[in-house]
Amino acid sequence: MEKPGYHKREILVDRVEDARDSQKEAKEQFKSALERFSALVNFRGGDLEDTYKKLNSEFERCEWKARAVHDRIASVKEVSEALFDEWTAELKEYTNPNLRRASERKLQETRRSYDQMIAAMKRAEVKMEPVLAAFRDQVLFLKHNLNARAIASLHSEMLSIEGEVASLIEEMESSIAEADQFIKSMAGE
């Protein structure tokens, strides 16, 4: 995993940045899909087939962004485990007990900060699937019922989805802030 001149700590920071950026992109995509869905619910004429296709494209992009977030989080976990294992093993190499204790404290602080950040990322990730499921159901319903009456019946569902997306976005923003804080702590700021 490590390359000459590029240490696990740097790889971890890069992957956390990538995960944070994926969450930002996913957050924006979910907002966009919600806007498209909202426009569909308020549909007042035009080509229903075209409107459905646009909503389906938004949904597919949401799925892709959600997978990217999942993959990025897995990548962060992979490198973090290697980093923490290496750090723990290297503690035995110290001959100076004061330096070993200082390094152990820094390891514990870093681990706590990491655990907090990864928990925030996982909370946001878990909230994506119920939102995706709700969007998936609506897109499928529209696919099978491309008529104005069917669209009108989605209005109450729209309110529920809006709440789920708002909660998801809030969770993602919290996770993004945790990632930013972790990155700063790893940079020694």
VMD Tcl script that draws the C-alpha trace (Angstrom):
set ca {
  {0.00 0.00 0.00}
  {2.82 2.36 0.83}
  {4.98 3.82 -1.88}
  {8.47 5.20 -1.32}
  {8.11 8.65 0.23}
  {4.37 8.21 0.75}
  {3.36 6.92 4.17}
  {0.15 5.35 5.44}
  {-0.73 8.55 7.28}
  {-0.65 10.49 4.01}
  {-2.62 7.75 2.25}
  {-5.20 7.85 5.05}
  {-5.56 11.63 4.80}
  {-5.94 11.37 1.01}
  {-8.60 8.70 1.36}
  {-10.49 10.63 4.03}
  {-10.44 13.65 1.70}
  {-11.74 11.44 -1.13}
  {-14.50 10.04 1.12}
  {-15.45 13.54 2.25}
  {-15.58 14.72 -1.35}
  {-17.72 11.71 -2.34}
  {-20.14 12.58 0.45}
  {-20.32 16.18 -0.76}
  {-21.07 14.97 -4.29}
  {-23.67 12.50 -3.03}
  {-25.31 15.19 -0.91}
  {-25.65 17.45 -3.95}
  {-26.96 14.58 -6.09}
  {-29.63 13.68 -3.54}
  {-30.67 17.35 -3.42}
  {-30.88 17.40 -7.20}
  {-32.96 14.22 -7.29}
  {-35.31 15.63 -4.67}
  {-35.74 18.80 -6.73}
  {-36.48 16.71 -9.84}
  {-38.96 14.59 -7.88}
  {-40.59 17.70 -6.47}
  {-40.96 19.12 -9.97}
  {-42.58 15.88 -11.08}
  {-45.05 15.89 -8.19}
  {-46.03 19.42 -9.19}
  {-46.29 18.35 -12.85}
  {-48.80 20.45 -14.79}
  {-48.59 19.14 -18.32}
  {-45.93 18.20 -20.80}
  {-44.25 14.94 -21.66}
  {-44.58 12.51 -18.76}
  {-42.23 10.00 -20.39}
  {-39.48 12.60 -20.68}
  {-40.06 13.71 -17.09}
  {-39.85 10.11 -15.90}
  {-36.61 9.55 -17.81}
  {-35.04 12.61 -16.18}
  {-36.11 11.46 -12.72}
  {-34.79 7.95 -13.40}
  {-31.43 9.41 -14.47}
  {-31.27 11.41 -11.24}
  {-32.05 8.27 -9.26}
  {-29.36 6.27 -11.07}
  {-26.82 9.01 -10.33}
  {-27.86 8.87 -6.66}
  {-27.24 5.13 -6.64}
  {-23.83 5.61 -8.24}
  {-22.87 8.35 -5.75}
  {-24.04 6.19 -2.83}
  {-21.85 3.31 -4.07}
  {-18.91 5.70 -4.40}
  {-19.40 6.84 -0.78}
  {-19.54 3.22 0.38}
  {-16.36 2.34 -1.55}
  {-14.50 5.40 -0.24}
  {-15.42 4.61 3.36}
  {-14.22 1.02 2.88}
  {-10.97 2.38 1.46}
  {-10.50 4.66 4.50}
  {-11.13 1.73 6.85}
  {-8.62 -0.45 5.00}
  {-5.75 2.01 5.22}
  {-6.61 3.09 8.77}
  {-6.41 -0.51 10.02}
  {-2.97 -0.87 8.44}
  {-1.84 2.46 9.90}
  {-3.04 1.69 13.42}
  {-1.60 -1.84 13.32}
  {1.76 -0.53 12.19}
  {1.76 2.26 14.78}
  {0.89 -0.20 17.57}
  {3.62 -2.61 16.48}
  {6.20 0.17 16.28}
  {5.53 1.25 19.86}
  {7.58 -1.77 20.95}
  {10.60 -0.39 19.12}
  {11.01 2.60 21.45}
  {13.80 2.44 23.97}
  {12.80 5.73 25.61}
  {9.71 5.10 27.79}
  {8.69 8.80 27.74}
  {8.64 8.89 23.97}
  {6.74 5.58 23.87}
  {4.08 6.94 26.26}
  {3.80 10.16 24.24}
  {3.39 8.13 21.05}
  {0.80 5.88 22.75}
  {-1.19 8.96 23.82}
  {-1.05 10.36 20.30}
  {-2.16 6.98 18.93}
  {-5.13 6.94 21.33}
  {-6.08 10.53 20.44}
  {-5.82 9.77 16.74}
  {-7.83 6.56 17.15}
  {-10.58 8.42 19.07}
  {-10.71 11.13 16.42}
  {-10.76 8.51 13.66}
  {-13.48 6.45 15.40}
  {-15.64 9.55 15.75}
  {-15.13 10.48 12.10}
  {-15.76 6.98 10.71}
  {-18.89 6.65 12.87}
  {-20.21 9.90 11.38}
  {-19.44 8.63 7.88}
  {-21.20 5.33 8.57}
  {-24.26 7.09 10.03}
  {-24.56 9.15 6.84}
  {-23.98 6.08 4.67}
  {-26.70 4.09 6.46}
  {-29.21 6.90 5.88}
  {-28.66 6.76 2.13}
  {-30.31 3.37 1.55}
  {-33.77 4.27 2.92}
  {-33.75 7.41 0.80}
  {-32.64 5.41 -2.24}
  {-35.36 2.84 -1.53}
  {-38.01 5.57 -1.41}
  {-36.73 7.09 -4.66}
  {-36.49 3.62 -6.25}
  {-40.13 2.91 -5.33}
  {-41.31 6.21 -6.76}
  {-39.37 5.82 -10.00}
  {-40.68 2.28 -10.43}
  {-44.22 3.42 -9.67}
  {-43.94 6.15 -12.26}
  {-42.51 3.75 -14.80}
  {-45.60 1.58 -14.42}
  {-48.08 4.45 -14.11}
  {-47.17 7.26 -16.46}
  {-50.29 9.33 -16.04}
  {-51.23 12.53 -14.27}
  {-53.41 10.81 -11.66}
  {-50.52 8.58 -10.60}
  {-48.25 11.58 -10.25}
  {-50.82 13.44 -8.17}
  {-50.97 10.49 -5.76}
  {-47.26 10.90 -5.02}
  {-47.72 14.23 -3.25}
  {-47.97 12.77 0.28}
  {-44.98 10.52 -0.41}
  {-43.04 13.61 -1.46}
  {-43.35 15.06 2.03}
  {-41.89 11.89 3.55}
  {-39.01 11.81 1.07}
  {-38.26 15.49 1.70}
  {-37.87 14.73 5.40}
  {-35.62 11.74 4.73}
  {-33.42 13.73 2.34}
  {-33.19 16.61 4.81}
  {-32.11 14.21 7.54}
  {-29.63 12.54 5.18}
  {-28.14 15.89 4.17}
  {-27.82 16.93 7.80}
  {-26.05 13.65 8.62}
  {-23.75 14.03 5.60}
  {-22.86 17.60 6.54}
  {-21.99 16.40 10.04}
  {-19.85 13.62 8.58}
  {-18.11 16.04 6.22}
  {-17.32 18.31 9.17}
  {-15.91 15.32 11.13}
  {-13.73 14.42 8.14}
  {-12.46 18.00 7.90}
  {-11.64 17.97 11.61}
  {-9.82 14.62 11.30}
  {-7.82 15.88 8.33}
  {-6.79 18.94 10.33}
  {-5.78 16.80 13.30}
  {-3.66 14.54 11.07}
  {-1.98 17.60 9.57}
  {-1.12 18.79 13.08}
  {-3.20 21.96 12.87}
}
mol new
graphics top color blue
foreach p $ca { graphics top sphere $p radius 0.5 }
foreach p [lrange $ca 0 end-1] q [lrange $ca 1 end] { graphics top cylinder $p $q radius 0.2 }
display resetview
